[in-house]
Amino acid sequence: MLLDTASLYFRAYFGVPESVKAPDGTPVNAVRGLLDFIARLVQDHHPDDLVACMDFDWRPQWRVELIPSYKAHRVADEVVGAPDEEETPDTLSPQVPVIESVLDALGIARVGAVGYEADDVIGTLAGRSAGPVDIVTGDRDLYQLVDDRRGVRVLYPVKGVGTLQVVDEAVLREKYGVDGPGYADLALLRGDPSDGLPGVPGIGEKTAAKLLASFGDLAGIMAAVDDPATKLSPAQRRRLDEARPYLAVAPKVVRVASDVPLAPFDAALPAAPRDAEALDALAGRWGLGGSLQRLLTALER
């Protein structure tokens, strides 16, 4: 089981009231919400291995160099020349180091790589795995990794993690008319304002799906643009032709990396905390209470 950790703690933050606080009055709603999410996932799905995949770089420079608008609207006001910092709610960002410390004390693998997003870590680990993989994320970008043959599916939270939509190839074909790899082409054609991806003007999701159904993939669509005998409308042909500079670089930006260099780690789900003393101190300092206990009980079972 691979967790898109930031996606889940964002959901926890907005789903659990900010009135959930540590003894000193600091909000810990994202921390406790994430612990409850993991407890429920362990309880319901019994993974042998579980990895909390992290954004060590939420806006990698190599993606920005290809598409400068990539996630640009999410950048907080910053000092010129300073590294990009993602704009997050004031009471969420202080909770992230607490989340990291608690996961480390529990012994839940927390994995990331400099210069890469959590999506890239997930893509790399899913590609390496010999067995079935469940990817837990609220980010549809990871639908591109769905692969029935290899047992890779996405568990998409509909309401917390108690209600998850299991996304396999059948779901993708029914909803979008594509398979996993085809979803990446669909996404780059239609664009995604939340990620600063412009897409091809005039090519929405339905049109993109029809083009992919007709011509197979992005390469097939662009070959069709160059072939006057193909059944493209004049407007579609013109729009796709004008979008060549974007379409030449978009695949590298949209498709998750599969070759991220990762340090060795132990993905096995721990039955007991790695550092019980540190965990006790964190539990007291941050008032983790029932949320931590529910996770410990799930791990023991």
PAZAPA-4460 file (N, C-alpha, C; in steps of 0.05 Angstrom, whole numbers, plus 32768, in hexadecimal, padded with zeros to 4 digits):
% residues 301
    n_x    n_y    n_z   ca_x   ca_y   ca_z    c_x    c_y    c_z   seq   type   mol
   8011   7FE8   8000   8000   8000   8000   8012   8019   8000     1      M     A
   800D   802A   7FEC   801D   8043   7FE9   800B   805A   7FEF     2      L     A
   8012   806B   8003   8002   8082   800A   800D   809B   7FFE     3      L     A
   7FFB   80AA   7FF1   8002   80C5   7FE8   7FFD   80D7   8000     4      D     A
   8012   80D9   8011   800F   80E3   802C   8004   80FF   802D     5      T     A
   800F   8111   801D   8005   812D   801E   7FE8   812E   8016     6      A     A
   7FE0   811F   8002   7FC4   811F   7FF9   7FB2   8117   8011     7      S     A
   7FBB   8103   8020   7FAB   80F9   8037   7FAA   810D   804E     8      L     A
   7FC2   8119   8054   7FC0   812B   806B   7FB2   8145   8064     9      Y     A
   7FB2   814D   804B   7FA2   8164   8043   7F84   815D   8047    10      F     A
   7F7C   8145   803F   7F60   813D   8043   7F59   813C   8061    11      R     A
   7F6C   8131   8071   7F68   8130   808E   7F65   814C   8099    12      A     A
   7F76   815E   8091   7F75   8179   809B   7F5A   8187   8096    13      Y     A
   7F4F   8183   807E   7F36   8190   8078   7F1E   817F   8081    14      F     A
   7F22   8166   8089   7F0C   8155   8091   7F09   8153   80AF    15      G     A
   7F1E   815A   80BE   7F1D   8158   80DC   7F1D   8175   80E6    16      V     A
   7F0C   817B   80F9   7F0A   8197   8103   7F24   81A1   810F    17      P     A
   7F2A   81BA   810B   7F42   81C6   8116   7F41   81C8   8135    18      E     A
   7F2A   81C3   8140   7F27   81C3   815D   7F35   81AB   8169    19      S     A
   7F3E   8197   8159   7F4E   8181   8163   7F6A   818C   8167    20      V     A
   7F72   818F   8181   7F8B   819D   8187   7F9C   818D   819B    21      K     A
   7FB6   8194   819B   7FC9   818A   81AF   7FC4   8198   81C9    22      A     A
   7FCF   818D   81DF   7FCB   819A   81F9   7FD2   81B8   81FA    23      P     A
   7FE5   81C0   81E9   7FED   81DD   81E9   7FDB   81EE   81D7    24      D     A
   7FC7   81E1   81CB   7FB4   81F0   81BA   7FBB   81F0   819C    25      G     A
   7FD1   81E3   8195   7FD9   81E1   8178   7FC7   81CD   816A    26      T     A
   7FBC   81D5   8153   7FAB   81C2   8144   7FBB   81A9   813B    27      P     A
   7FAF   8192   813E   7FBB   8179   8135   7FA7   8168   8125    28      V     A
   7F94   8176   8118   7F7F   8168   810A   7F8A   8158   80F3    29      N     A
   7F9F   8162   80E5   7FAA   8153   80CE   7FBA   813B   80D9    30      A     A
   7FC8   813E   80EF   7FD7   8128   80FA   7FC4   8111   8103    31      V     A
   7FB0   8118   8113   7F9E   8104   811D   7F8D   80F8   8106    32      R     A
   7F85   8109   80F4   7F75   80FF   80DD   7F85   80EB   80CD    33      G     A
   7F9E   80F1   80C7   7FAF   80DF   80B7   7FB3   80C4   80C6    34      L     A
   7FB7   80C5   80E0   7FBB   80AD   80F0   7FA1   809C   80EE    35      L     A
   7F8A   80A9   80F0   7F71   809A   80EE   7F6E   808E   80D2    36      D     A
   7F76   809D   80BD   7F75   8093   80A2   7F86   8079   80A0    37      F     A
   7F9F   807A   80A9   7FB1   8063   80A7   7FA6   804C   80B7    38      I     A
   7F9B   8051   80CE   7F8F   803C   80DE   7F79   802E   80CF    39      A     A
   7F68   803D   80C2   7F51   8032   80B4   7F5B   8022   809B    40      R     A
   7F70   802C   808E   7F7B   801E   8077   7F87   8004   807F    41      L     A
   7F95   8003   8095   7FA2   7FEB   809E   7F8C   7FD7   80A7    42      V     A
   7F78   7FE1   80B5   7F63   7FD0   80BF   7F53   7FC3   80A8    43      Q     A
   7F4D   7FD3   8094   7F3B   7FCA   807E   7F4A   7FBA   8068    44      D     A
   7F63   7FC0   8064   7F71   7FB5   804C   7F89   7FA3   8053    45      H     A
   7F92   7FA3   806C   7FA7   7F90   8075   7FBF   7F8F   8063    46      H     A
   7FCB   7FA6   805C   7FE3   7FA5   804B   7FFB   7F98   8059    47      P     A
   800B   7F8A   804A   8024   7F7F   8056   8039   7F95   8058    48      D     A
   803A   7FA6   8044   804D   7FBC   8043   803D   7FD6   8040    49      D     A
   8047   7FEB   804C   803B   8005   804A   8050   801B   8049    50      L     A
   804E   802D   8036   8062   8042   8033   8053   805D   8032    51      V     A
   805C   806F   8043   8052   808A   8042   8064   809A   802F    52      A     A
   805B   809F   8017   806B   80AC   8002   8068   80CA   8006    53      C     A
   807F   80D8   8005   8081   80F4   800D   8089   8106   7FF5    54      M     A
   8080   811F   7FF6   8089   8133   7FE3   80A3   8140   7FEE    55      D     A
   80BA   8137   7FE5   80D2   8145   7FED   80D5   815E   7FDC    56      F     A
   80C9   815E   7FC5   80C8   8176   7FB4   80AD   8176   7FA6    57      D     A
   809B   8187   7FAF   8080   8187   7FA5   807E   8194   7F89    58      W     A
   8093   81A3   7F81   8092   81B1   7F67   80AF   81AF   7F5B    59      R     A
   80B6   8197   7F52   80D2   8193   7F49   80DA   81A6   7F33    60      P     A
   80F2   81B0   7F34   80FC   81C4   7F21   80FC   81B9   7F05    61      Q     A
   8102   819E   7F02   8103   8193   7EE7   80E7   8193   7EDA    62      W     A
   80D2   8192   7EE9   80B7   8195   7EDE   80B1   81B2   7ED8    63      R     A
   80B9   81C4   7EE9   80B4   81E1   7EE5   80C3   81EB   7ECC    64      V     A
   80DB   81E1   7EC7   80EB   81E9   7EB0   80DC   81E1   7E96    65      E     A
   80CD   81CB   7E97   80BE   81C2   7E7F   80A4   81D2   7E7C    66      L     A
   8096   81D6   7E92   807D   81E4   7E92   807E   81F8   7EA9    67      I     A
   8085   8211   7EA4   8089   8225   7EBA   8070   8229   7ECB    68      P     A
   8058   8224   7EC0   803F   8229   7ECF   8039   8212   7EE2    69      S     A
   804A   81FC   7EE2   8044   81E5   7EF2   8042   81EC   7F10    70      Y     A
   802A   81E9   7F1B   8024   81EF   7F37   802C   820B   7F3F    71      K     A
   802F   821E   7F2C   8039   8238   7F33   8025   8247   7F45    72      A     A
   800B   8242   7F41   7FF8   8251   7F52   7FF7   8247   7F6F    73      H     A
   8005   8231   7F74   8005   8227   7F90   801D   8232   7FA0    74      R     A
   802F   8241   7F92   8047   824A   7FA0   803F   8261   7FB2    75      V     A
   8047   825F   7FCC   8042   8274   7FDF   8053   828D   7FD8    76      A     A
   804B   82A4   7FE2   805B   82BC   7FDF   8076   82B7   7FEB    77      D     A
   808B   82BD   7FDC   80A5   82B4   7FE5   80BA   82C9   7FE0    78      E     A
   80D1   82C6   7FEC   80E8   82D7   7FE8   80F4   82CF   7FCD    79      V     A
   80FB   82E3   7FBD   8107   82DD   7FA3   8120   82CD   7FA7    80      V     A
   8122   82B8   7F98   8139   82A6   7F99   8137   8290   7FAE    81      G     A
   8123   8291   7FBF   811F   827C   7FD3   8111   8264   7FC6    82      A     A
   8113   824C   7FD1   8106   8235   7FC6   80E7   8238   7FC7    83      P     A
   80DA   822C   7FB4   80BC   822D   7FB4   80B2   8220   7FCD    84      D     A
   809E   822C   7FD9   8090   8220   7FEF   8072   821F   7FE8    85      E     A
   8066   8207   7FEC   804A   8204   7FE5   8039   8213   7FF9    86      E     A
   8025   8221   7FEE   8013   8230   8000   8000   821C   800D    87      E     A
   8003   821A   8027   7FF2   8208   8037   7FE6   8218   804E    88      T     A
   7FCF   820E   8058   7FC3   821D   806F   7FD6   8220   8086    89      P     A
   7FD5   8237   8093   7FE8   823D   80A9   7FE9   8228   80BE    90      D     A
   7FD3   821B   80C4   7FD3   8207   80DA   7FD8   81EB   80D0    91      T     A
   7FDD   81E7   80B6   7FE4   81CD   80AC   8002   81C9   80AB    92      L     A
   8011   81DC   80A0   802E   81D8   809C   803C   81D1   80B6    93      S     A
   8035   81DC   80CE   8043   81D3   80E6   803E   81B6   80EE    94      P     A
   8028   81AB   80E3   8021   818F   80EA   8031   817B   80DA    95      Q     A
   803C   8183   80C3   804A   8170   80B2   8063   8164   80C0    96      V     A
   8074   8173   80CE   808A   8167   80DC   8081   8154   80F2    97      P     A
   806A   8159   80FE   805F   8147   8113   8057   812D   8106    98      V     A
   804A   812F   80EF   8042   8116   80E0   805B   8106   80DA    99      I     A
   8070   8113   80D0   8089   8104   80C9   8095   80F7   80E2   100      E     A
   8096   8105   80F8   80A2   80FA   8110   8092   80E2   811B   101      S     A
   8077   80E4   8119   8066   80CE   8123   806A   80B5   8111   102      V     A
   806A   80B9   80F6   806E   80A2   80E4   8089   8095   80E9   103      L     A
   809D   80A5   80EE   80B8   809A   80F3   80B9   808A   810D   104      D     A
   80AC   8095   8121   80AC   8086   813B   809C   806D   8139   105      A     A
   8087   806D   8129   8077   8055   8125   8086   8040   8116   106      L     A
   8098   8048   8104   80A6   8036   80F3   8099   8031   80D9   107      G     A
   8087   8044   80D1   807A   8043   80B7   808D   8051   80A3   108      I     A
   8094   8042   808E   80A7   804D   807B   809D   8067   806F   109      A     A
   80AF   807B   8070   80A9   8096   8065   80BE   809B   8050   110      R     A
   80B6   809C   8036   80C9   809B   8020   80C4   80B3   800D   111      V     A
   80DA   80C0   8006   80D9   80D5   7FF3   80F5   80D8   7FE6   112      G     A
   80F8   80EA   7FD3   8111   80EE   7FC6   8114   810B   7FBE   113      A     A
   812B   8117   7FC2   8130   8133   7FBB   812B   8136   7F9C   114      V     A
   811C   814B   7F95   8116   8150   7F79   80FE   8142   7F6E   115      G     A
   80EF   8134   7F7F   80D9   8124   7F75   80C0   8127   7F88   116      Y     A
   80A9   8124   7F7B   8090   8125   7F8A   8089   8109   7F94   117      E     A
   8075   8108   7FA6   806C   80EE   7FB0   8062   80DD   7F99   118      A     A
   8055   80E9   7F86   804B   80DA   7F6F   8061   80CA   7F61   119      D     A
   8078   80D6   7F5F   808F   80C9   7F52   8099   80B1   7F63   120      D     A
   8099   80B5   7F7D   80A1   809F   7F8F   808D   8088   7F8D   121      V     A
   8073   808F   7F8C   805F   807B   7F89   8062   806C   7F6E   122      I     A
   8067   807B   7F59   806B   806E   7F3E   8082   805C   7F3E   123      G     A
   8098   8063   7F4B   80B0   8053   7F4C   80AB   8039   7F5C   124      T     A
   809E   803C   7F74   809A   8025   7F85   8085   8012   7F79   125      L     A
   8070   801D   7F6C   805D   800D   7F5F   8069   7FFD   7F48   126      A     A
   807C   8009   7F3A   808A   7FFB   7F24   809C   7FE5   7F2E   127      G     A
   80A7   7FE9   7F46   80BA   7FD5   7F51   80AB   7FBD   7F5D   128      R     A
   8093   7FC1   7F65   8085   7FAC   7F75   807E   7F94   7F64   129      S     A
   8082   7F7D   7F70   807C   7F63   7F63   805F   7F5B   7F69   130      A     A
   8053   7F66   7F7D   8038   7F5E   7F85   8024   7F74   7F81   131      G     A
   800B   7F6F   7F89   7FF6   7F83   7F87   7FFD   7F9D   7F96   132      P     A
   7FF5   7FB4   7F8C   7FFA   7FCE   7F98   7FE1   7FDD   7F9A   133      V     A
   7FDB   7FE8   7FB2   7FC5   7FFB   7FB6   7FD1   8016   7FBA   134      D     A
   7FCA   8029   7FAA   7FD3   8045   7FAC   7FBC   8055   7FB8   135      I     A
   7FC0   8061   7FD0   7FAB   8070   7FDD   7FB0   808E   7FD8   136      V     A
   7F9F   809B   7FC9   7FA3   80B7   7FC2   7F89   80C4   7FBB   137      T     A
   7F88   80DE   7FBF   7F72   80EE   7FB6   7F79   80FE   7F9D   138      G     A
   7F8F   80F6   7F90   7F99   8103   7F78   7F95   80F1   7F60   139      D     A
   7F84   80F9   7F4D   7F7D   80E9   7F36   7F95   80E5   7F23   140      R     A
   7FAA   80F6   7F26   7FC1   80F3   7F15   7FCC   80D6   7F16   141      D     A
   7FC9   80CA   7F2D   7FD5   80AF   7F31   7FC4   8099   7F24   142      L     A
   7FAE   80A0   7F18   7F9F   808C   7F09   7FB0   8081   7EF2   143      Y     A
   7FC4   8090   7EE9   7FD5   8086   7ED4   7FE5   806D   7EDB   144      Q     A
   7FE7   8067   7EF5   7FF6   804F   7EFD   7FE5   8036   7EFF   145      L     A
   7FCA   8039   7EFC   7FB8   8021   7EFE   7FC0   800D   7EE8   146      V     A
   7FC2   7FF4   7EF1   7FCB   7FDE   7EDF   7FC0   7FC4   7EEA   147      D     A
   7FAB   7FBA   7EDE   7F9E   7FA1   7EE7   7FB1   7F8A   7EE6   148      D     A
   7FC2   7F89   7ED1   7FD3   7F72   7ECE   7FE7   7F6F   7EE5   149      R     A
   7FF0   7F86   7EEF   8003   7F86   7F05   7FF6   7F89   7F20   150      R     A
   7FDB   7F8C   7F20   7FCD   7F8F   7F3A   7FD0   7FAB   7F47   151      G     A
   7FD5   7FBF   7F37   7FD8   7FDA   7F41   7FBD   7FE9   7F3F   152      V     A
   7FB2   7FF2   7F55   7F99   8000   7F55   7F9B   8019   7F67   153      R     A
   7F89   802B   7F64   7F87   8043   7F75   7F6F   8041   7F87   154      V     A
   7F73   8047   7FA0   7F5D   8049   7FB3   7F59   8067   7FB8   155      L     A
   7F43   8071   7FAD   7F3E   808E   7FAD   7F2A   8095   7FC3   156      Y     A
   7F32   80A5   7FD7   7F1F   80AB   7FED   7F07   80BB   7FE3   157      P     A
   7EEF   80B0   7FE8   7ED7   80BE   7FE2   7ECD   80CE   7FFA   158      V     A
   7ECF   80C0   8012   7EC8   80CD   802B   7EDC   80C2   803F   159      K     A
   7EF1   80D2   8046   7F06   80C7   8056   7F12   80AF   8049   160      G     A
   7F1B   809C   8058   7F25   8083   804C   7F12   806C   8053   161      V     A
   7EFC   8072   8060   7EE9   805D   8066   7ED9   8056   804D   162      G     A
   7ED6   8069   803B   7EC9   8064   8021   7EDD   806A   800B   163      T     A
   7EE7   8055   7FFE   7EFB   8058   7FEA   7EF0   804E   7FCF   164      L     A
   7EF5   805D   7FBA   7EEF   8052   7F9F   7F07   8043   7F95   165      Q     A
   7F03   8029   7F8F   7F18   8019   7F84   7F1A   801E   7F66   166      V     A
   7F30   802A   7F5D   7F33   8031   7F41   7F45   801D   7F33   167      V     A
   7F39   800E   7F21   7F48   7FFB   7F11   7F44   8003   7EF4   168      D     A
   7F4D   7FF2   7EE1   7F4B   7FF9   7EC5   7F2E   7FFB   7EBC   169      E     A
   7F1C   7FEA   7EC7   7F00   7FEB   7EBF   7EF4   8006   7EC7   170      A     A
   7EFB   8010   7EDE   7EF0   802A   7EE7   7EFA   8040   7ED5   171      V     A
   7F14   803F   7ECE   7F1F   8054   7EBC   7F12   8054   7EA1   172      L     A
   7F0E   803B   7E96   7F02   803A   7E7B   7EE5   8044   7E7C   173      R     A
   7ED7   803D   7E91   7EBB   8046   7E93   7EB9   8064   7E96   174      E     A
   7ECA   8070   7EA7   7EC8   808C   7EAD   7ED6   809E   7E99   175      K     A
   7EED   8095   7E8F   7EFE   80A6   7E7E   7F03   809A   7E62   176      Y     A
   7EFE   8081   7E5F   7F02   8074   7E45   7F1F   806E   7E3F   177      G     A
   7F30   806D   7E54   7F4D   8067   7E51   7F56   8053   7E66   178      V     A
   7F6E   8048   7E61   7F7B   8037   7E76   7F8E   8049   7E86   179      D     A
   7F9F   803D   7E97   7FB0   804C   7EA8   7FC3   805F   7E99   180      G     A
   7FD4   8054   7E88   7FE6   8066   7E79   7FD7   807B   7E68   181      P     A
   7FC0   8073   7E5E   7FB0   8085   7E4E   7FA6   809D   7E5F   182      G     A
   7FA3   8099   7E79   7F9A   80AF   7E8A   7FAD   80C6   7E8A   183      Y     A
   7FC7   80C0   7E89   7FDB   80D6   7E89   7FD8   80E6   7E6F   184      A     A
   7FD4   80D9   7E58   7FD0   80E8   7E3F   7FB6   80F8   7E41   185      D     A
   7FA1   80EC   7E4C   7F88   80FB   7E4F   7F8C   8114   7E60   186      L     A
   7F9B   8111   7E76   7F9F   8127   7E89   7FAF   813E   7E7C   187      A     A
   7FC3   8137   7E6C   7FD3   814C   7E61   7FC5   815A   7E4A   188      L     A
   7FB3   814C   7E3C   7FA4   8158   7E26   7F8F   816B   7E31   189      L     A
   7F80   8163   7E46   7F6B   8174   7E50   7F76   818A   7E63   190      R     A
   7F8E   8185   7E6E   7F9A   8198   7E81   7F8F   8195   7E9D   191      G     A
   7F9B   81A3   7EB0   7F92   81A1   7ECC   7F99   81BB   7ED9   192      D     A
   7F86   81CD   7EDD   7F8B   81E7   7EEA   7F97   81E4   7F05   193      P     A
   7F90   81CF   7F14   7F9B   81CC   7F2F   7FB9   81C7   7F2F   194      S     A
   7FC3   81BD   7F19   7FE0   81B8   7F17   7FEE   81CC   7F04   195      D     A
   7FDF   81DF   7EFA   7FEA   81F3   7EE8   7FF1   81E8   7ECD   196      G     A
   7FE3   81D3   7EC4   7FE7   81C7   7EAA   7FD3   81D3   7E96   197      L     A
   7FDC   81E1   7E82   7FC8   81EF   7E70   7FB8   81DC   7E5F   198      P     A
   7FC2   81C5   7E58   7FB4   81B4   7E45   7FB3   81C0   7E29   199      G     A
   7FA3   81B3   7E18   7FA0   81BD   7DFD   7F86   81CD   7DFC   200      V     A
   7F87   81E7   7DF6   7F6E   81F6   7DF5   7F59   81E9   7DE3   201      P     A
   7F41   81E8   7DEE   7F2B   81DC   7DDE   7F29   81BE   7DDF   202      G     A
   7F3C   81B1   7DED   7F3B   8194   7DEF   7F35   818D   7E0C   203      I     A
   7F1C   8187   7E11   7F14   8180   7E2C   7F16   8162   7E31   204      G     A
   7F0C   8159   7E47   7F0F   813D   7E4F   7F01   812A   7E3B   205      E     A
   7EE9   8130   7E32   7EDB   811F   7E20   7EE8   811D   7E05   206      K     A
   7EF1   8135   7DFB   7EFE   8135   7DE1   7F18   8126   7DE3   207      T     A
   7F27   812A   7DF8   7F41   811C   7DFC   7F3C   80FE   7DFC   208      A     A
   7F27   80F5   7E0A   7F22   80D8   7E0B   7F1B   80CD   7DEF   209      A     A
   7F0C   80DD   7DDF   7F05   80D4   7DC4   7F1D   80D2   7DB2   210      K     A
   7F2F   80E6   7DB5   7F48   80E6   7DA5   7F59   80CD   7DAC   211      L     A
   7F5B   80C7   7DC6   7F6B   80B0   7DCE   7F5E   8096   7DC5   212      L     A
   7F43   8095   7DC6   7F35   807D   7DBC   7F3A   8079   7D9E   213      A     A
   7F3C   808F   7D90   7F40   808D   7D72   7F5D   8087   7D6B   214      S     A
   7F70   8093   7D79   7F8C   8093   7D70   7F9F   8085   7D84   215      F     A
   7F95   807C   7D9A   7FA5   806B   7DAC   7FB4   8079   7DC2   216      G     A
   7FC4   808C   7DBB   7FD4   809A   7DD0   7FDC   80B5   7DC4   217      D     A
   7FEB   80C4   7DD4   7FF3   80DF   7DCB   8003   80DE   7DB1   218      L     A
   8015   80CB   7DAF   8025   80C9   7D97   8013   80C4   7D7F   219      A     A
   7FFF   80B3   7D82   7FEC   80AD   7D6D   7FDB   80C5   7D65   220      G     A
   7FD4   80D5   7D79   7FC5   80EE   7D74   7FD5   8101   7D63   221      I     A
   7FEF   8105   7D6B   8000   8118   7D5D   8007   810E   7D41   222      M     A
   8008   80F3   7D3D   800C   80E9   7D22   7FF3   80EF   7D11   223      A     A
   7FDC   80ED   7D1E   7FC3   80F4   7D10   7FC2   8111   7D07   224      A     A
   7FCD   8122   7D18   7FCE   813F   7D11   7FDE   8143   7CF8   225      V     A
   7FF3   8133   7CF4   8005   8136   7CDD   7FFA   8128   7CC4   226      D     A
   7FE5   8118   7CC7   7FDA   8109   7CB1   7FBF   8116   7CA9   227      D     A
   7FBF   8124   7C92   7FA6   8131   7C8A   7F8F   811E   7C85   228      P     A
   7F94   8104   7C82   7F7F   80F1   7C7D   7F6F   80E9   7C96   229      A     A
   7F7A   80F0   7CAD   7F6D   80E7   7CC6   7F54   80F8   7CCC   230      T     A
   7F42   80ED   7CDB   7F29   80FA   7CE1   7F2B   810C   7CFA   231      K     A
   7F39   8122   7CF6   7F3A   8136   7D0B   7F2B   814F   7D00   232      L     A
   7F1D   815D   7D11   7F10   8175   7D08   7F26   818A   7D03   233      S     A
   7F21   819D   7CF1   7F36   81B2   7CED   7F3E   81C0   7D07   234      P     A
   7F2A   81C5   7D19   7F31   81D3   7D32   7F42   81C2   7D43   235      A     A
   7F3C   81A8   7D45   7F4D   8196   7D55   7F69   8194   7D4B   236      Q     A
   7F6B   8191   7D30   7F86   818F   7D24   7F96   81A9   7D2A   237      R     A
   7F89   81C0   7D27   7F97   81D9   7D2C   7FA0   81DC   7D49   238      R     A
   7F8D   81D6   7D5B   7F93   81D9   7D78   7FAA   81C6   7D80   239      R     A
   7FA9   81AE   7D77   7FBE   819A   7D7E   7FD9   81A3   7D72   240      L     A
   7FD8   81AD   7D59   7FF0   81B5   7D4C   7FFD   81CD   7D5B   241      D     A
   7FEC   81E0   7D63   7FF6   81F7   7D71   8001   81F0   7D8D   242      E     A
   7FF7   81DA   7D98   7FFF   81D2   7DB3   8018   81C1   7DB3   243      A     A
   8025   81BD   7D9C   803D   81AB   7D9B   8052   81B2   7DB0   244      R     A
   805A   81CB   7DB5   806E   81D0   7DC9   8067   81C6   7DE5   245      P     A
   804D   81CA   7DEC   8043   81BF   7E06   8043   81A1   7E06   246      Y     A
   8038   8195   7DF0   8036   8178   7DEF   8051   816A   7DEE   247      L     A
   8065   8178   7DE6   8080   816C   7DE5   808C   8168   7E00   248      A     A
   8084   8179   7E13   8090   8177   7E2E   807C   816C   7E43   249      V     A
   8062   816F   7E3E   804E   8168   7E52   8050   814B   7E5B   250      A     A
   8056   8137   7E4A   8057   811C   7E54   806B   8118   7E6A   251      P     A
   8082   8125   7E69   8096   8121   7E7E   808D   812E   7E98   252      K     A
   807D   8143   7E96   8073   8150   7EAE   805C   8141   7EBA   253      V     A
   804A   8137   7EAA   8031   812A   7EB4   8036   810D   7EBD   254      V     A
   8047   80FF   7EAE   804B   80E3   7EB5   805E   80E1   7ECD   255      R     A
   8056   80D1   7EE1   8066   80CE   7EF9   8081   80C0   7EF2   256      V     A
   8096   80C7   7F00   80AF   80BA   7EFC   80AE   809D   7F06   257      A     A
   80BE   808C   7EFA   80BE   8070   7F02   80DA   8067   7F0A   258      S     A
   80EC   807A   7F0B   8108   8073   7F10   8115   8084   7F26   259      D     A
   8105   808B   7F3A   810F   809D   7F50   8123   808E   7F60   260      V     A
   813B   8099   7F65   814F   808C   7F77   8146   808E   7F94   261      P     A
   8141   8077   7FA0   8137   8076   7FBC   814B   8068   7FCE   262      L     A
   814E   8073   7FE6   815F   8066   7FF9   8151   804D   8003   263      A     A
   8161   8039   800C   8154   8020   8017   8142   8026   802E   264      P     A
   812C   8017   8030   811A   801A   8047   810B   8000   804B   265      F     A
   80FF   7FFE   8062   80EF   7FE6   8069   80D1   7FED   8067   266      D     A
   80C4   7FE1   8054   80A8   7FE8   804F   8095   7FD7   8060   267      A     A
   809F   7FC3   806E   808D   7FB1   807D   807D   7FC1   8092   268      A     A
   8063   7FBB   8093   8052   7FC8   80A6   805A   7FC0   80C3   269      L     A
   8061   7FD2   80D4   806A   7FCB   80EF   8053   7FC2   8101   270      P     A
   8059   7FAD   8111   8045   7FA4   8124   8046   7FB3   813E   271      A     A
   805D   7FC0   8143   8061   7FD0   815B   8072   7FE8   8154   272      A     A
   8071   7FFD   8163   8080   8015   815D   809F   8010   815C   273      P     A
   80AC   801D   8149   80C9   801B   8147   80D6   8028   8160   274      R     A
   80CB   803F   8168   80D6   804E   817F   80C0   8055   8192   275      D     A
   80B9   8043   81A4   80A2   8047   81B5   80A5   805F   81C8   276      A     A
   80BE   8064   81D1   80C3   807B   81E3   80BE   8095   81D4   277      E     A
   80C8   8098   81BC   80C3   80B0   81AC   80A6   80B3   81A6   278      A     A
   8098   809D   81A0   807C   809E   8199   806C   80A8   81B2   279      L     A
   8072   809E   81C9   8064   80A6   81E2   8068   80C4   81E6   280      D     A
   8080   80CE   81E1   8085   80EA   81E5   8075   80FB   81D1   281      A     A
   8074   80F2   81B8   8064   8100   81A4   8046   80FF   81AB   282      L     A
   803D   80E8   81B4   8021   80E6   81BB   8019   80F9   81D1   283      A     A
   802A   80FC   81E5   8025   810E   81FB   8027   812B   81F2   284      G     A
   803C   8131   81E3   8041   814D   81DA   802A   8157   81C9   285      R     A
   8020   8146   81B7   800D   814F   81A3   7FF1   8145   81A8   286      W     A
   7FEC   8136   81BE   7FD1   812E   81C4   7FC5   811C   81AF   287      G     A
   7FD4   8107   81A7   7FCB   80F6   8191   7FB5   80E2   8199   288      L     A
   7FB3   80DD   81B2   7F9D   80CE   81BE   7F93   80B6   81AE   289      G     A
   7F78   80B6   81AA   7F6B   809F   819E   7F74   8099   8182   290      G     A
   7F7C   80AE   8173   7F84   80AA   8157   7F9D   8098   8156   291      S     A
   7FB1   809E   8166   7FC9   808D   8167   7FC3   8071   8172   292      L     A
   7FB2   8070   8186   7FAC   8056   8191   7F9D   8044   817D   293      Q     A
   7F8B   8050   816D   7F7D   8040   8159   7F91   8035   8144   294      R     A
   7FA5   8045   813D   7FB8   803B   812A   7FCA   8026   8136   295      L     A
   7FD2   8029   814F   7FE3   8014   815C   7FD3   7FFA   815E   296      L     A
   7FB9   7FFC   8164   7FA9   7FE4   8166   7FA6   7FD6   814B   297      T     A
   7FA3   7FE6   8136   7FA1   7FDB   811B   7FBB   7FCD   8113   298      A     A
   7FD1   7FD9   811A   7FEB   7FCD   8114   7FEF   7FB3   8123   299      L     A
   7FE8   7FB2   813C   7FEB   7F9A   814D   7FDB   7F83   8141   300      E     A
   7FC4   7F89   8136   7FB2   7F74   812C   7FBC   7F69   8111   301      R     A
***
